[in-house]
């Protein structure tokens, strides 16, 4: 008997729906991915992302075709697909909304945001709204603690969130309003994001900054105070430091950069600074 999963609407979702959307074009792209690696099986992770971009989840048919292309067993592919949380066995909505509930984000408001969204969307963790627009999930560390509490929509960052801004965000997504990450990137659909993760660029890699002012605050302080890295322990002199970001990018954070969070801004005239 096929395994069933239950969605937020309590309607069973068959493990296999029997209507796979994997085509010969998909198979050709899977083979292309396998050919990018010296060991073909190294392509399994991007291949599973490609399956999700087509199927909306990792389906039995997707597992079988990956196994066939790579010369693996279905069990070997399933072991990978069920180990990593970015691979979904249930259908994902048009937008995957993740709320970080790890320690720092939680105490900064992440738990409140997640609870508010569950009530607002009438779903639980890892469930999808009835209109198929939003899948809500609590996430572990998003590696953006300097902007806590943090959310992600299809893996794009949304920083310094509140319960109010979070509900407005999901409302905009459901209404079809164009949404941009505070870091500049325009939010695409989950399936489009999965195709990019598979290794097929959408031409927007440079849309938005890669590091914000809060992230670069340490670099700014090091320059202001003439801090340098310790000399290399290896023989020979340490390599000369290289310019990695523009001075403008390294200038924050400042109160004007983060309205309402002036108490967290770092100033060079801070009396608590080191001598």
Secondary structure as GFF3:
##gff-version 3
##sequence-region A 1 275
A	DSSP	beta_strand	4	6	.	.	.	ID=ss1
A	DSSP	beta_strand	12	14	.	.	.	ID=ss2
A	DSSP	alpha_helix	24	34	.	.	.	ID=ss3
A	DSSP	three_ten_helix	40	43	.	.	.	ID=ss4
A	DSSP	alpha_helix	44	55	.	.	.	ID=ss5
A	DSSP	alpha_helix	60	70	.	.	.	ID=ss6
A	DSSP	alpha_helix	74	81	.	.	.	ID=ss7
A	DSSP	beta_strand	95	100	.	.	.	ID=ss8
A	DSSP	alpha_helix	103	105	.	.	.	ID=ss9
A	DSSP	pi_helix	106	110	.	.	.	ID=ss10
A	DSSP	alpha_helix	111	121	.	.	.	ID=ss11
A	DSSP	beta_strand	127	128	.	.	.	ID=ss12
A	DSSP	beta_strand	134	139	.	.	.	ID=ss13
A	DSSP	three_ten_helix	145	147	.	.	.	ID=ss14
A	DSSP	beta_strand	151	153	.	.	.	ID=ss15
A	DSSP	beta_strand	156	158	.	.	.	ID=ss16
A	DSSP	alpha_helix	163	175	.	.	.	ID=ss17
A	DSSP	alpha_helix	190	198	.	.	.	ID=ss18
A	DSSP	alpha_helix	217	224	.	.	.	ID=ss19
A	DSSP	three_ten_helix	262	264	.	.	.	ID=ss20
###
